[in-house]
Amino acid sequence: MSKIYDVAINGCGPTGLVGALLLARAGHTVAILDRHEAIYPLPRAIAYDHEVARILGVLGLTEAMIPLVATPGVYQWQNRDAELLFELNWGDAASISGYATSYLFSQPDMEKVLNAAAQAEPLIEVMRGVEATGFAQDGDGVTLTGHRLSGEAVSLRGRWLVGADGANSLVRRGLGVSLEDLGFRADWLVVDVIPKGGASLPLDDNLMLQVCDPARPTTVVSGGPGRRRWEFMALEGETLEELNCEKRAWELLKPWGVTPDNAVLERHAVYTFRGALAETWRHGRVFIAGDAAHLTPPFAGQGLCAGFRDAAALAWRLDLALQGKATEALLDSYESERRAHARAWVMNAIELGKVICVLDPAAAAERDAAMKAARATGQAPPSSGILPRLGAGMSLTERHGGALAAGGKVSFGGKQGHFDDVVGSGFVLVSRSGDPGRSLSGQAADLFAALGGISADVGPDVDCANAYARWFDELGADTALIRPDFYLVGAASGPAAANELVMALAPFVTVPEPARA
């Protein structure tokens, strides 16, 4: 008989591991399986943002990641003549989440941290070296079948199944879901190097560089402390076979002062950068997340970030479903919210790619002139400050619903630190006008209690760096309801604000009878 788990997750990459950890911390049993016996040892994703940092913080993994990340200060675009087209200074910018704007890392390092946390979690069973081959769902759950590398058959059952199994997702294909092509495709050679001995490599962790040279668009970034990544666009008429070889990688690195004398070539691989979205993200008790649901060109550094957001958005919904508190509307809102949000980020990356991937010299010169003119007049650089809202779902769109909520340093209960660490996370009511929980009606209080909600006054005595004061000023409100994935249900003002925001959850949540007593 199949062993039964609350949730089965196919895919033991970052998206699957984060989802498993969030669910286990909520008290649910999780089986997470992957066909690979060990963590893939070579770099892939190299960037995550403040939102991912906040999710890692809630999981208690911030300290473990500190020695593994570099925080870039400056992101520059230059033309072929090294003229500055635009610059973002991330070192001076404070993110809305209360963390640095961006972090650079090596994916195997992150996966080791996530995997160690999952292995230490008694409610998670990590099953590596198990390849899923099929699944079948019924009204009570999903049976997942597969085999170990030895050929031994494996069968397990989850009340819910999540396919976090990458671009070639078995789960997506098993659901018969197609990908919507968003109309961008470009081949690039990705080269990762590490210094040899005591050698130093060009540039440093502080600088991210995009060279918009029509002769060969090139990206140079940190791949985490001590590592460097170069990305070279494939040219017209250039075969991928001749581009994707060690000799060609060294030839392209040589003008940058990188040679076998001072560096070790850790990896070279050709990737087809493309944008796509799965047409459907849920069917009954089966969901997809991460690259199974969306493919993002790397120009905005958001591919891995989107997977983390999927995991965070799905975990709290499944937590409520497993408690018998989630309506179908709540479960359906995962797709409607996340698909629209992922589309916004994919399209942003595609637009950046269209600017970068210009091979015609005349068109490149026209682009350069326009960008230099925009910079001279103080126009915002492309992609700066983009924070798309979620699609329609469990939020009040007319009251800032679906926007990312602020996180910041607070002083509360004799402690100082990030709000999530000092006060907590989950469903959170915050106000700068006193404790908003005190104004809830009996019905709203019961609903909020059923969700394990917490409330907090973030007035001047609590708001150490005025992050919440600035945020409420921007919202034009004094009270906000934040969800476990750090997105707003909504924000409002006045004595009835907290009650209105909490009651907006009623169509999405079933409150068990004992909670009303």
N, C-alpha and C positions, 0 to 999 in steps of 0.2 A: 504494500500500500504506500502511496506517495506520502512523504512527510509534508505537513501543512505549516506554512508560514503566513504571517499577515501580508507581507509583500515579497514578491520575487522580482529581482532586478537582473536583467540580462545585460551585461556590460560592466566591467570593473575599472573603467576609466574615471576621471574626475567627476563627471556628472553622476554616474552610478554610485560612486563612493560617498559623495556629499549627500545624495538622496538617502542612502542607507543610514548614514550617521544621524541625519536629522530625524528620520523615522525611529531609529533605535533610542535616541535621546528622549523621544516622546513616549517610549515604552512599548514599541512594537517589534516583533520578530521579523527579521529580514534575511533572505538568502540572496546573495549576490554572486553571480557566476560569470566566468570569462573563459574563452577557449585557450588563452595563453596561460602557461604555467607560472610565468613570472612577469613582473612589471617590464614593459617595453623600455629598454635601456637608453634609447637615443632621444635627443630633444625633438619636440614638435611645437606645441604652443609655448610662447615665451613671455606673454604679457597678461596681466589681469588688473582690474581697476578697483576703485574704492568700494564698489558695491560687493565685489567678491571678497575683498578684505573684511568687510563687515560680516559676511556669512562665515568666513573662517574664524572671526572673532567670537561669534556666537557658539561655534563649535569648540572654542577654547584652544585654537591652533595658531594664534597669532605669534606667540613666543617661539614655537617650533619653526615658523616660517622666517623669522627675522634674519637668521644668518644665511638664508638661502635666496634672498631677494636683493635686487638693486633698485633704487628709486631714482628714475631719471629726472633731471632738472629741466632740460631743454629739448624740445622737438623742433628740428629745423627742416625746411624744404629749401634746396638749392637748385639752381639750374646748372647747365653743363659748364658754365664759366665760374661756378662757385659763388654766384650772386645770391643773396638771401631773398627768397620768395615769400616766406612767412616763418614765424617763430612762435611757439607756445612755451611759456615758462611755467612748467608744472611744479618746479621747486618752490615757487612762491605762492602757489594757489592752494587754497583750502577747499577740499571737496565737501559736497553736501553731506556725505556719509560720516565725516569726522576722521577719515583716514587719508593717506597720500592719494593723489590722483591716479597714479599708475605704479605698477610694480613689474619688474622684469625678473625672470626666473627660468630654470630648466625644468621641464615637465616631469622627468623622472624623479627629481628631488621632491616636487610637490606630491607626486603619487606615492612616494615612500611614506611621507607624513600622513597622508589620508589613509593609506593601507594599514599603517601601524595603528592608527586610531580605530579603524574598523576591526582589526584583529584583536584589539584589546577590549572591544565592546561585546559583552556576553550575549546580547540579543541579535548579533550579526553572525551569520555563517558565511565566510568567504570561501568560495569553491572555484579555485583556479584549475586550469587544465580540464575544464568541462565545456564541451561545445553543445549549445542548444541546437536542436534540429527541427523542433516544431512545438506548437502549443494548441490547446483547445480550451475554450471557456464555456462555462455554463452559468446559471443564475447565482451560484454560491462562490465561484472562484475560477482559477485558471490552472490547468495542468501543463507543466512545461516538461518536455522530454528532450533527451540528448544522450551524450556518451562521453566518457573519459577518454583520454588519449590512448589508454590501454584497450579501448573497445568496449569496456563495461558500460552497460546501459544505466542511465540516470533518469529518474522521474521525481519531480517534486511538485508541490501544489502551493499556490499562493492565493489568498483572497483577492489580491490585485497583482497585476503584472506591469512592470515598467520596462520598456525597451530603450536602454541607454547604450545601444550596441553599434553606434557609429554610422558612417555614411552609407554603408552597405547593410543596414539593419535587417536582421532576420525577422524581427518583430514587425517592422513596417511592411516588409514584403509579405509576411504572413497575414497581415490585415488587408492586403491588396491595395495599399495606399501609394499613390504616385507622387512624384516630386514636381512642383511648379518651377520651371526654369525662369529665373528672373533676368536673363539676358546678358550675362557677363561671363567671359571665359578668357583666361590668360595663363600661359605656362611660364613658370619661374623656376630657376635653379636655387635651391636653398642650401647654404653652406655654413656649417657650424665649426668653429675652431676654438681651441684652448691654447694658452701660451705654453711654450716648451721651456722647462726649467725656470729660470728667473727672468725670462724675457718678458717684455711688455708689448702689447698690441696697440695699433693705432686707435685713437679716440679713447673715451673712457665711459664708465657706466652712466655718467651724467648726461651724455648726449645721444639722442636718437636722430639719425640723419636720413633724409630721403633725397636722393639725387635724381632730379627730373631731366635726365640727359637722353635725348632721342636716339643717341648712338647705342645706349644700353641703360634704361632705367634701373636704378640700383638702390637698395635699402641697406643701411648699416645700423645695427642696434646691439645693445648688450643682450646676451643670452643668459643673464644671471651673473653673479659675481665671478669675475675672471674669464668669462666666456664672451665670444663675439659671434654675431651672425651677419652674414652677407646674403642678400637675395638679389639675383640677377635675372632680369626678364629675358625670355627667349626671343630672338629676333626672327623676322620673316625669312623663311628659307632655311632656318637652322633646325636640324633634326634634334629630337629629344635625346636620341642615342648619343650623338656627338657632344651634346651639352652635358649630359649626366655621366661624367667620368672624372676620375681623380685628376688626371692630367689637365683637363679643361678647367676644373675648379682652381687649381694652383695658378694657371695662366690668368684667370680673372682676378685672383687675389693679389698677384704680384704688383700691379700698379699701386696698391694700397700699402705696400711694404710688408705684406704677409707672405712668408716663404716657409719651406720645410725647415729652414734653419731656426726660425723663432716660433713656430706654431705646429700644432698637431691637428690634422684634419679629422675632426670627430665624426662628421657625417656630411654626405652630399646626396641630395635627392631632388628630383623634379616634381613639382606639384602643379596641378591644374587648379588655379584659383577660380572659383565660380560661386554664384549665388543661387540658392534654391530653397524652397519651403515645401514641407510635406503638406499635402492637401487636407489631411485629417490627422488630428493628434490624439484622438480618443475613440475607442469603439468598445462600449460596454465596460468591462473590467480591465481593459488593456489601454495603456498610455505609451506614448513615445516621448523622448526628451533628448536634448543635446544634438549631436550631428545626425542622429536618426530623424530629427524633426526639421533641421535647418542647416544649410551650408553657407558660410560667410567668408568672402575674401578677407585676407588678413590686414588690410590697409588701415582699419580702425582698431585693431587688436581686440576684437570683441567675440571671436568664435568661442573660446573657452568660457568667457563671461556669460554668454547667453545660455550655455549649458548649466552653469551654476544657478542662474535665475530660474531655469526650468525646474531644477531640483528643489529649490526653495519654494517655488510656487506650488509644486505638486505635493511636497511632503506635508504641509499643513492641511491641505485638502484631504489627503489620504488619512491623516491622523483623525480628522473629524469623521470621515466615512467609517473608519474602523471603530469609532465610538458610537456610531449610529446617529450622528448629528448632521451629516451632510445631505443636502437635497441634490437632486439631479442637476438643478440649475447651478449649484456650486461646482460640481464636477465638470459640467460642460464649460464653465467659465475659464477653466484652465486653457483650453484651446483658444477661445475668443480673445482672451487677454494676451496670452503669450505669443500667439501667432502674429497678431498685429504689431506687438512690440518687437519681436524678432525681425519682422519685415522692415521696420523702420531702421534698425541697425544694419541689416543686410544692404538695404538701399543706400544708406550712408556710406558704407564701405565701397559699394559699387561706384558711387559718384566720385569718391576719392580715387578709386582705381582708374576711372576714365580720365582724370586729370593727370595721374602719374604715368599711365601706360601710353604715352604719345610718342610714336616713332617717326612721325613726319617732321622734319626740321622747321618748316614754315609754320606749321600748326603749333609746334612747341614754342617758337619765338613769339607767336601771338598770345599764347597762354602766359608766358613769362611776363610779357609787357602788362597784361591785364592784372596779374597777381602783384606785380611790383607797384602798379598804380593803386590797387586796393590797399596795399600795406601803407603806402605813403599817405593815404587819406584816413588811415586809422580804422579801416573796416575789419571786422572780426575774421580770423582765418577760417578756412573750411573745417567743419567738424568740431569747432571749439564750443564747449559748453552744451553739446547736444545731450539732452536727457528726455527721450521720448516717453510719452505716457503709455500705459497699458491700453489694450483694446477694451471694448465694452465688456462689463462683467460685474463683479461684486464691488462696485464703487459708484459714487455720486459724481458723474462726470462734470456736472454744472458746479460742483463745489470742490474742484481740484482733485477729484477722485482719479486714481490711476497714476498720480505723480509720485516720484520717489520722495520719501520722507527724510527729513534731516536727522542726523545723528551728531552728537557733540559731547563735549566735556561738561560734566555736571558735578555738583556737590550735593550729596544726598545721604541721609542717615549716617553722617560722620565719615563718609567715604568720598573720594574724588576719583573720577575716571570717565571713561566713555559711558554714555547712558545705558547701553546694553549690558555692560558689566556691573554697573552700580545699581541700576533700577531693575532691569530685566528686559525681556523681549517677548514677543507673542502678539496678542491683540492688546494694544496699548493706547489708552486715552491720555493725551497730554494737553495742558492748558497753561497759559501765562497768567490766568486770572483765578488761581486757586485750584484745589483738587477737583477735577471734573466728575469724578465718580460720585461725589456727594449729591450731585444734582439729578442723578438718574431716577426715573420712576421705578416702581416695583417690577413692572414687566421688563423694562430695559435692564434693570439690575440683575434680574434672573437670567436674561439672555447673555449678558456680559459675563456673569459668573459661570455659566455653562461653558463658555469659551475659555475659561481660565484667565480672563482679562485682568489687567492691572491699570491703575490710573496714577498720574503724577502731575504735580504742579511744577512747571519749569519756569517759574518767575525769576526775577533778578537774583534772589538769594541762592537759587539752584543752578542757574544758567551761567557757568563760569566764564565762558568766552563769548557770550552774547549770540551764540549760534542760533538758539531758538528764537530770540527776540528778532533777529534779522529775518529768519524764516517766516515767522508769523507776520511780520511787516510785509514781506513779499506776497504772502497769501491773502493779506487783508482780512485775517481771522485771528481768533484768540484760542480756539480749541480744535484739536485734530484727532482723528482715530487712525492709528497705524496698524497694519496687518503684520503677521509673522514674517512675510517676505519683504518688509520695509516699504511697502507701497501704501498710499493713502486710500482709505475708504472715503474720506472727505475731510474738509475743514470748514468751520463755521464760527459765528460769533453769537453772543447773547446767552441768556440763562437757559434756553432750551437747546443749545447747540449739542451738548453731549448726548442728550436723549435722542435727538434727531439722527445723529451719526450712528449710534448703536442700533436703533430700530431699523436703519437701512439694511442691517444684516439679516433681518427676520425672514425674507424670502429664500435665503440661502442656507439657513440653519434650522434644524429640528431640535427643539429643546426637550429633553426627556422629562417626563412628569415629575420625578423627584426634585428636579431643579426648580420647579415652580412652587413647590410647597414652602 
